[in-house]
C-alpha cells in the first residue's frame, strides 16, 4: 500500500510540474490532487500533503481560484466514493473506527531501536548539510527548477513531520522520505563540483551500509 501510494504521488508530481506559470491548469491540479487522495486511501495522513501542494501552486505561479477549486474537488471525489461504498456495505458505521485509527497521533520515535534512531539522526544531518549547499547556489538554476526544488523541500519536511506525528504511518512514509531525500540530494551532489560533495556522498553510502549491517546483526538467530 505504501509503494502504491508513493507511485500515485509521483504521478501527481509530474502533473504539478507541468503547471508552471499556467493559471488555467485546472486539469493538472484536479488530476494531481486526485492521485494523491487516492494514495491517502492507503496511507490516511497523506491527505495532509495536499495543502503543501497548494503552496507548490504558488511557487509554480499557477495558483488561482480555478486551480484551487479543481484541487479541492480532486481531493473530495475519492473520499466521497470511499464513504458511499463503505456505508453501502457496512451501514453500521463500524468501519469509521478503522478509518480514524489511521489518524491516531503518537510520538513514539524514542521507542525505536537505538541503531534506527542513530541512522535517522545521521540522515537528518546529511540532508541539512546537502540542502545547505543547495539553496545558496539556487540563483544559478532556472526559475522553474528553483520552484520544483522548493516544492520538493515542502514535501520532504511535511512528510517527515507526518511520519513523526502519526506513528502508525511511520513505515508507510519511509518510501516518501527516501524519494524526497534522493531527489533533493542528487541535485547538489551531481551538479556541484568539489571534494566536499564527494565526501558527503561517501558518508551517505557508508551510513546506509552501516544501518543495513546493524539490522542484520540484530536479527534473531
C-alpha positions in Angstrom: 0.0 0.0 0.0 2.8 2.4 0.8 4.5 1.9 -2.5 1.3 2.1 -4.4 0.6 5.4 -2.6 4.1 6.6 -3.5 3.6 5.7 -7.1 0.4 7.7 -7.3 2.1 10.6 -5.6 5.0 10.6 -8.1 2.5 10.7 -10.9 0.8 13.7 -9.3 4.2 15.5 -9.1 4.5 15.1 -12.9 1.1 16.7 -13.2 2.0 19.6 -10.9 5.4 20.2 -12.6 3.6 21.0 -15.8 1.6 23.8 -14.1 4.5 26.3 -14.1 3.2 29.7 -14.9 -0.2 28.3 -16.1 -3.1 29.6 -14.0 -5.5 27.7 -16.3 -4.0 24.3 -15.4 -7.1 23.2 -13.6 -7.0 19.7 -15.2 -3.4 19.2 -13.9 -4.5 20.5 -10.4 -7.5 18.2 -10.4 -5.7 15.0 -11.5 -2.6 15.6 -9.4 -4.7 16.1 -6.3 -6.9 13.2 -7.2 -3.9 10.8 -7.4 -2.6 12.0 -4.0 -6.0 11.5 -2.5 -6.2 8.0 -4.0 -2.9 7.3 -2.3 -4.3 8.6 1.0 -6.8 5.7 1.0 -3.7 3.5 1.6 -1.9 6.0 3.8 -4.5 8.1 5.5 -2.3 11.0 6.8 -1.1 11.6 3.2 -4.2 13.8 2.8 -2.4 16.5 4.8 0.2 16.8 2.0 -2.4 18.5 -0.2 -2.1 21.9 1.5 1.7 21.7 0.8 0.7 21.2 -2.9 -1.3 24.4 -2.8 1.9 26.2 -1.6 3.6 24.5 -4.6 1.0 26.1 -6.9 2.1 29.4 -5.5 5.8 28.5 -6.2 4.8 27.5 -9.8 3.0 30.8 -10.2 -0.2 28.9 -11.2 -2.3 29.4 -8.1 -5.7 30.8 -9.0 -9.3 30.3 -7.8 -9.8 27.8 -10.7 -6.8 25.6 -9.9 -7.6 25.8 -6.2 -11.2 24.7 -6.7 -10.1 22.0 -9.1 -7.7 20.7 -6.5 -10.4 20.7 -3.8 -12.8 18.7 -6.0 -9.9 16.3 -6.8 -9.4 15.9 -3.0 -13.1 15.3 -2.2 -14.1 12.9 -5.0 -12.2 9.8 -3.9 -13.3 10.2 -0.3 -17.0 10.7 -1.3 -16.8 7.3 -3.1 -15.0 5.8 -0.1 -17.7 6.9 2.3 -20.5 5.9 0.0 -19.2 2.4 -0.7 -18.2 1.8 2.9 -21.7 2.8 4.1 -23.3 0.7 1.5 -21.5 -2.5 2.6 -21.4 -1.6 6.3 -24.3 0.6 7.3 -23.5 0.0 11.0 -20.7 2.7 10.7 -18.2 0.4 12.5 -15.7 1.0 9.6 -15.4 4.6 10.8 -13.2 3.3 13.7 -10.7 1.8 11.4 -10.6 5.0 9.4 -10.0 7.1 12.5 -7.3 4.7 13.7 -5.2 5.7 10.7 -5.1 9.3 12.2 -4.0 8.4 15.7 -1.4 10.8 16.9 1.6 9.3 18.8 5.2 10.5 19.2 6.9 7.1 19.7 10.3 7.7 17.9 12.0 7.2 21.3 10.7 3.6 21.3 12.5 2.8 18.1 15.7 0.7 18.2 18.9 2.6 19.0 20.5 1.9 15.6 17.4 3.3 13.9 17.5 6.5 16.0 21.2 7.0 15.2 20.5 6.3 11.5 17.6 8.8 11.5 19.7 11.5 13.2 22.6 10.9 10.7 20.3 11.2 7.7 18.7 14.4 9.0 22.2 15.9 9.5 23.3 14.8 6.0 20.1 16.3 4.4 20.6 19.6 6.1 24.3 19.7 5.0 23.3 18.9 1.4 20.5 21.4 1.5 22.9 24.0 2.9 24.9 23.6 -0.4 21.7 23.6 -2.5 20.0 26.8 -1.6 22.9 29.3 -1.7 23.5 28.3 -5.3 19.9 28.2 -6.5 20.4 31.5 -8.3 22.3 29.5 -10.9 19.3 27.4 -11.7 16.3 28.3 -13.8 13.2 29.8 -12.1 11.3 26.6 -12.9 14.0 24.4 -11.4 14.0 26.6 -8.3 10.3 26.3 -7.9 10.5 22.5 -8.2 13.2 22.3 -5.6 11.3 24.5 -3.1 8.2 22.3 -3.7 10.1 19.1 -3.0 11.5 20.7 0.2 7.9 21.3 1.3 7.2 17.7 0.7 10.3 16.5 2.5 9.7 18.4 5.7 5.9 17.8 5.5 6.2 14.1 5.1 8.9 13.9 7.8 6.6 15.7 10.2 3.7 13.4 9.4 5.9 10.3 9.9 6.8 11.6 13.4 3.2 12.6 14.4 1.3 9.6 13.0 3.3 6.7 14.4 1.2 4.1 12.8 2.3 5.5 9.4 6.0 5.7 10.3 7.0 2.9 7.9 4.3 3.9 5.4 6.1 7.2 4.9 9.6 5.8 4.7 9.4 5.4 0.9 8.2 9.0 0.6 11.1 10.3 2.6 13.5 8.2 0.5 12.0 9.7 -2.7 12.2 13.3 -1.4 15.7 12.9 0.0 17.1 11.3 -3.1 15.7 14.0 -5.4 16.9 16.9 -3.3 20.3 15.5 -2.5 21.0 14.4 -6.1 20.9 18.0 -7.3 23.9 19.4 -5.4 25.7 16.0 -5.5 25.6 15.8 -9.3 25.9 19.5 -10.2 28.3 21.0 -7.6 32.0 20.3 -8.2 34.5 19.8 -5.4 35.7 17.3 -2.8 33.1 18.4 -0.3 30.1 16.8 -2.1 32.1 13.7 -2.9 32.8 13.3 0.8 29.1 13.9 1.6 28.2 11.2 -0.9 30.7 8.7 0.5 29.3 9.4 4.1 25.8 8.9 2.8 26.7 5.5 1.3 28.6 4.4 4.5 25.7 5.4 6.8 23.3 3.4 4.8 25.5 0.4 4.6 26.2 0.6 8.4 22.4 0.7 9.0 21.9 -2.4 6.9 24.7 -4.2 8.7 23.4 -3.2 12.1 20.0 -4.6 11.2 21.5 -7.9 10.1 23.4 -8.2 13.3 20.3 -7.6 15.4 18.3 -10.3 13.6 17.4 -13.2 15.8 19.4 -16.4 15.1 
